[in-house]
Amino acid sequence: MRKLNLLQFTTVILAFLLFSFGANAQQRVITGVVLNADGNGIPSATVQIKETKETAITNEDGRFSIKAANGQQLEISSVGYVNNSIVVGKGSNLRIRLEASGKELGEVVVTALGISKQKRSLGYAVQTVDNKQLSEVKPENIVNALSGKVAGVQVTNATGAVGGSARIVIRGESSFTNSQPLWVVDGTPFINFESNKDPYDGADFGNGALDIDPSNVESITVLKGANAAALYGSRGANGVIVVTTKRGSKTKGFGVEVSSAVTADVDPYLPYYQNKYGGGNNGEEWYWNDYNKRNGTNLTYQEYAQKFGYSYVDGKNGVNDGTPSSWGPRLDIGLMLPQFTSPRDANGNIIPTPWISHPNNVRDFYETGITADNSIALSKSGDLGSMRAYFNDNREKGTLPNTDYRKNTFGFSNDLKLNDRLKFSSNLSYIVNRSDNMPSQGYYGDAPNSPQSGVTFMPRQVDIVPLKKYWNTIMPSGMPYNFGTGETPNPYLQAHNTNSQDRNRIFGNVSLDLKLTDWLTLRGRAGTDYYDQNQKSISKSLTFRATDGSGINGTFSESNIMQSETNYDLLAVFNKKLGSKFTLDGTVGGNVMDAKVVRKTIGANDLVVPDLFTIANAKGVQSVSEYNSKKETQSVFGSFNLSYKDYLFLGVTGRNDWSSTLPSNSWSYFYPSFSLSFVFTDAFHISSDILSYGKVRGSWANVGRDTGPFMLQPTYQPYGGGLWNGNGLYTLPGTLPNQKLKPEANKSVEFGGNFKFFKNRIGIDVSYYDAKNQDQILNVAVPNSSGYNAVTVNAGEIENKGIEVILNTIPIETRNFRWNLDINYAKNKNRVNSLYKDLETYQISSMWASSIQARPGESFGTIIGNAYLKDAAGNILVNDKGRILKAQNQEIGNITPKWLGGMTNTFTYKNFSLRVLLDTRIGGDFVAGTIRWGGSGGALKFTADGNLREVGTVWNALRKSDGKPNTQNISGHAWVSDFATTTQNWVVDGSYVKLREVSFGYTLPVSKMGNFGNYVHSVRIALIGRNLAILHHSKQNIYGIDPEVSSGNSLVGLGYEQMTVPVCRNIGARVTFSF
């Protein structure tokens, strides 16, 4: 198949351009735009000359042209709007506004390919979030701005670190590899790459959508399934997030918009810590009493504590002074023990000091994060078109010491009318995204740049102040200043082992519209998304703990990543009246997509010269790798929408893709969709104060999906085992590719309705859907005797079916006061219907003794791990020493939530407004690494509850050996060890109700402020807050862990919590004005 190149594209456009200049040059044409109350164009509106009945239909931007003479009357109408009429005067460019007669009736939404349609005509569910909901309480990551606002959308904020990632899924997990939707900005696909963060370690460098500035977005439309997104082909199978950026002013003249905000991140959501026992081991009273009893001694607790519990020498050779745990002696009872902060006498001997708790040592490690967000937009609109230039400067100081983030966005858009038939448009954004340090997160104490690991294991008596003051000091032991020299370095030193990032990105498109007739427009569009990113992680000398002694002089890894995607579209957009009852509109066209990825990495596991982080300074074998991939798809598609009397709408789409990543006999795959919408209140002429509006809808779609590069043929990979006869060694991959792959298939049906009551005071939108993703491309394990450990196959089916309910109400409305209440609810039932042949389980990810799997007949994300061994009657079993016995490979939870919801209350009184958003998730478990390690390390509150460490406890269980009740008393440390190493106890119900957003603002009455109002159009001042409170969580979550957790935004970290930077309460103020 021939590729449409740029020269051919340009030739076609120039030919149409020449045609347009020669047509009807002597005729006067009236042009204009029909707008709604918000200043947005109304598509498919009818403009008719009263005297001649000549008619024109507005395009997707609300624009029209019609031949008319002075004095003639134009009548403008659109379904859902109050009719308007004007008399033609001397002007040739008209701006006409229509008032809506009902909320959805006149609502226009941006759908597939950037085409605007009336919402009433759609046979599938879409939901729109406007700029007011995105930009005032503005999160750093635009994904988080959708949380709680769209039915069926699950957003997971992965971290509280600067520049961190967030994950979004529409209508449940639908894939064994990636369930996230496609992002499209102003009609061009946008790369929302995933973070490579996993539960163990690594920096979270964010996801691709982080580069979209919410302040520059006009609206976001969520196309919720294959039915709505079929025109986007294989990439729209998981739904589509359609982003429309702001454009030039809707009114003529020059305009300036300025917005400035300062916010603070305070009071992080931290686990509950105990403050009864300090660092060391065997220090609790139970061990003291047991020691005296067994040895016939009478040691005081002071004597026992210093001899066996804790006594500092050098962080290595003392009594448990290198142990990063809190199983030492009791605090705050008058003990005097040698500590790392204790003074020394003239002979260098450590003088014991009070053994006291520092309850806020973890909380005090976090600083107040500050974000300054400033933007300015310049716009100009006139007879020839409009333009807008935008700049945003976003600077953030993180809550972790020595972390920062800065993002600058430069944007430009324009719509230029070249003549009556030709229009040129462009949307371009350039983003500079930089950070000197985005912290690593995760468990490993020997991952030297993970401060979260440092504070999790930090003993409860440690004073954080000297750690901060002397982090760059070497102690007499020759090691960096710390409370010990064991697994956990000083967290302030870890914070100075940096992960820097520098990303430059440009995305956008240019398009040319040629109006061939009043009802047919030809559009050529070229769009691209390109970024170049450099990431470098360094670990300073003396901080890397390794069993072979390597890394003592420092380590580093540096990657350069280039990724691009370019799309060329040629579209014919039409809207044609067929007599007095029918209208046919739609789009036909083609697309060519080219995608490239280049990734180069160098690194060293040790250095010759300490802290010189260059590849030439590498000690031993250097780490070098490179990856290159290319992918191309070519597509043709069509969308046809037939309406009858503006109350019955039939939609048909079809698309055929040719993908370079599939076998030649499967390159081509076609998928159709059908939809029907019926506004029965118009059809049956129902006019009632009770039922204001009623519509039912239904749709069916079958969408295919291809795969990534290098899935068909085995590719050799470098083997780092040395040389053979001077040549490098290579090895085949562990996964056997499949030359017979075929596209995945997504089949879905959807039914729903929209109803409005009591003069539109109450609106209800209901949807039911059933979507099956079949023939998924996944890697299935095979015996190692085959020479491989897995093979790529088409197999498996995941089904999602559920309901969504959206309620929009106005409970109270008076002259000066209005209360809007908007509620969304979504219940999704997810089920893995099948895997591969007789395969009973498919592992998605793992962490320690737990794993997350897909199992036939169960919801996606079954959590597998060990659990208490029980007898047939359900009694817990222990051994003869009173210690827990465990059963392996047990189902202990599931990550899929039962339902999601959101509630927004907006109160308006005169010029004051208050908006409050509650965000809800009920059900869906997660695996908490904090319980595993905060428990076994003795730091969490539950490890010292009551008199557990004083007198010990007895498991309520039976002895396995004889079935008799257990009477064996064990220490609190032993009990916690049993508890914290049993995986079922790491599983926590992830339910929550969060006070997600609050804004309280005042709009100045500038029109009443004399000369000030002549220059300033609007001024708004608002107090804003985000993540202000967890109003509800499961009773099972007794640990104080934020239930909205993830380790990165990919499937690797989904459902796992382990030492991520905590989310904070965000409070501040924003001032916005225009003139």
Buried (B, 14 or more C-beta within 10 A) or exposed (E): EEEBEEEEBEEBBEEBBEEBEEEEEEEEEBBBBBBBEEEBBBBBBBBBBEEEEBBBBBBBBBBBBBBBEEEBEBBBBBBBBEEBEBEBEEEBBBBBBBEBBBBBBBBBBBBBBBBBBBBBBBBBBBBBBBBEBBBBBBBBBBBBBBBBBBBBBBBBBBBBBBBBBBBBBBBBBBBBBBBBBBBBBBBBBBBBBBBBBBBBBBBBBBBBBBBBBBBBBBBBBBBBBBBBBBBBBBBBBBBBBBBBBBBBBBEEEEBBBBBBBEBBBBBBBBBEBBBBBBBBBBBBBBBBBBBBEEEEEEBEBBEBBBEBBBBBBBBEEBBBBBBBBBBBBBBBEEBBBBBBBBEEEEEEEBEBBEBBBBBEBBBBBBBEBBBBBBBBBBBBBBEEBBBBBBBBBBBBBBBBBBBBBBBBBBBBBBBBBBEBBBBBBBBBBBBBBBBBBBBBBBBBBBBBBBBBBBBBBBBBBBBBEBBBEBBEEEBEBEBBBBBBBBBBBBBBBBBBBBBBBBBBBBBBBBBBBBBBEBBEBBBBBBBBBBBBBBBBBBBBBBBBBEEEEBBBBBBBBBBBBBBBBBBBBBBBBBBBBEEEEBBBBBBBBBBBBBBBBBBBBBBBBBBEEEBBBEEEBBBEEEBEEEBEBEBBBBBBBBBBBBBBEBBBBBBBBBBBBBBBBBBEEBBBBEBBBBBBBBBBBBBEEBEEEEBBBBBBBBBBBBBBBBBEBBBBEEEEEEEEEEEEEEEEEEEEBEBBBBEEBBBBBBBBBBBBBBBBBBEBBBBBBBBBBBBBBBBBBBBBBBEEEEEBBBBBBBBBBBBBBBBBBBBBBBEEEEEEEBBBBBBBBBBBBBBBEBBBEEBEBBEBBBBBBBBBBBBBEBBBBBBBBBBBBBEEEEBBBBBEEBBBBBBEEBBBBBBBBBBBBBBBBBBBEEEEBBBBBBBBBBBBBBBBBBBBBBBBBBBBBBBBEEEBBBBBBBBEBBBBEEEEEBEBBBBBBBBBBBBBBBBBBBBBBBBBBBBBBBBBBBBBEBEEEEEEBEEBBBBBBBBBBBBBBBEBBBEEBBBBBBBBBBBBBBBBBBBBBBBBBBBBBBBBBBBBBBB
